[in-house]
Amino acid sequence: MTTILQRPESLPEISNISCNSCARHIEKDNIGYFEDYIALKKRWGYHSPYDGECHSIDLCTDCYRAWVSDFKMPPQVEIFEYKWE
């Protein structure tokens, strides 16, 4: 779950992120960047039991790993290289 602070005349700042599965607080490093996590957002449409709803989910890496380990078909993984310039 993500908490957003509204600052006047600027972009909103994310102040707090917690894992929806285990409720662990996602920490910030000393520069102010959050630990890695996955954020999912789904706008449900016709033919679903959630028609007209928008669901947002944040998962820590441990809960993501546990979740995908139960998949019958694992997620596609693409390796990318960081380019530091």
C-alpha positions as CSV (number, residue, x, y, z in Angstrom):
1,M,0.0,0.0,0.0
2,T,1.4,3.4,-1.0
3,T,0.8,6.6,0.9
4,I,1.3,9.8,-1.2
5,L,1.9,13.3,0.3
6,Q,0.6,16.2,-1.7
7,R,3.0,19.1,-1.9
8,P,1.7,22.5,-3.2
9,E,2.8,23.4,-6.7
10,S,5.0,20.3,-7.1
11,L,4.8,16.6,-7.9
12,P,3.4,14.3,-5.2
13,E,5.9,12.6,-3.0
14,I,5.6,8.9,-2.0
15,S,6.0,9.0,1.8
16,N,5.4,5.4,2.7
17,I,5.2,2.0,1.0
18,S,4.1,-1.2,2.8
19,C,3.8,-4.7,1.3
20,N,0.1,-5.7,0.9
21,S,0.9,-9.3,1.7
22,C,3.1,-9.2,4.8
23,A,2.6,-5.5,5.8
24,R,6.4,-5.0,6.0
25,H,7.4,-1.3,5.6
26,I,9.5,-0.8,2.5
27,E,12.5,1.1,3.7
28,K,14.3,4.1,2.1
29,D,18.1,4.2,1.8
30,N,20.2,7.1,2.9
31,I,19.6,8.9,-0.4
32,G,15.8,8.5,-0.2
33,Y,15.2,5.7,-2.7
34,F,12.9,2.9,-1.7
35,E,14.1,-0.7,-1.6
36,D,13.0,-2.6,-4.7
37,Y,9.4,-3.8,-4.7
38,I,6.7,-4.5,-7.3
39,A,3.8,-2.2,-7.8
40,L,0.8,-3.6,-9.7
41,K,-2.3,-1.6,-10.8
42,K,-5.3,-3.1,-12.5
43,R,-8.3,-1.3,-13.9
44,W,-11.0,-4.0,-14.1
45,G,-13.5,-4.0,-17.0
46,Y,-16.5,-5.9,-18.3
47,H,-16.8,-9.6,-17.6
48,S,-15.0,-9.5,-14.3
49,P,-16.4,-9.6,-10.8
50,Y,-14.5,-6.3,-10.2
51,D,-16.0,-4.3,-13.1
52,G,-15.3,-0.6,-12.6
53,E,-12.8,-1.0,-9.8
54,C,-9.1,-0.2,-9.9
55,H,-6.9,-2.3,-7.6
56,S,-3.3,-1.3,-6.6
57,I,-0.9,-3.7,-4.9
58,D,2.6,-3.3,-3.6
59,L,4.7,-6.4,-2.8
60,C,8.2,-6.7,-1.3
61,T,10.7,-8.9,-3.0
62,D,10.2,-11.8,-0.5
63,C,6.4,-11.9,-1.0
64,Y,6.8,-11.6,-4.8
65,R,9.2,-14.5,-4.8
66,A,6.8,-16.6,-2.7
67,W,3.8,-15.6,-4.9
68,V,5.4,-16.5,-8.3
69,S,6.8,-19.8,-6.9
70,D,3.2,-21.0,-6.9
71,F,2.6,-20.2,-10.6
72,K,2.1,-23.2,-12.9
73,M,3.8,-21.1,-15.6
74,P,6.6,-18.9,-14.3
75,P,6.7,-15.2,-15.4
76,Q,8.8,-14.3,-18.4
77,V,12.2,-12.8,-17.2
78,E,14.2,-10.5,-19.3
79,I,17.7,-9.5,-18.1
80,F,18.7,-5.9,-18.7
81,E,21.9,-4.1,-18.3
82,Y,22.2,-0.9,-16.3
83,K,23.8,2.0,-18.2
84,W,25.5,4.4,-15.9
85,E,26.4,7.7,-17.6
